[in-house]
Amino acid sequence: MADDLQRDGAEDQFKGKIKEGEGRLRDAAGGLTGNTSEQLKGKAQQLKGKAQQVKGKAQRKLGKAKTDADRDL
């Protein structure tokens, strides 16, 4: 279970980083073309990516804590 949390957390962190990068590109493309709607969508995507990264980090910490607790038993 703890290994699953750590693996899922790492996956969420990775996917969040990708989503944030895509949002940055979308924001930049909107800026170059003057499309403010696209810029806002890009900024929203960046925030979603950052949130997913935070979730992944929390999962990894929880998984590590469970592993450490199991080891102490």
N, C-alpha and C positions, 0 to 999 in steps of 0.2 A: 504494500500500500504506500509506504513512504517513498519507495523507488518510483512508483507511478506518479506521485505528486511532484517529485523532482523532475521527472521526464516531461510531464505535462507542463510544468512551470517553465522549463527550458524552451519547450516548443512555443508556448505563449509569448515568451520574451522575444524569440526569433521572429515570429509572425507579427508581433507588435512593431518591431524595428522595421520590418518590410513595409507594413501599413503606414508607418510614420514617414518613411522615405517616399512612398508613392504620394502621400499627401503633400510633401514638400515640392515634389515635381509638379503636381497639379496646381498648387498655389503659384509656383513660378510661371507655369504656362499661362495661367489666368492673368498674371501680372504683365507678361509680355504681350498678350493679345488684348489687354484692357477689359477682360471679362471678370467682373467682380464676383459674379455668382460662382464661377469656377474657383476663384481664389478662396471664397468662403467654404466651399466644399472641400478644398484642399486642407484648409486650416482645421476643419472638423475631422477630417480623416487623420490628420496628425495627432489630434487630441485622443481619438479612439486608439491609435497605435500606442501612444504613451500610456494610456489606461491599461491596455492589454499587457504592456511590459511590466507595469506595477503589479498587476494581478499575477503574472508569471513569477516575479521576484518573490512575492508573498508565498506562492505555492512551493517554490524551491526552499524557502526558509522553513516552512512548516514541515516539509518532507525531511529536511535535515534534522530538525528538532525531534521528529518522531524516530528517526534512525538512531539519533544519539540517546533518546530515552529508552528505546528497545535494547540498545547495547548495554545500558546501565542496569537492566533487569537481570 
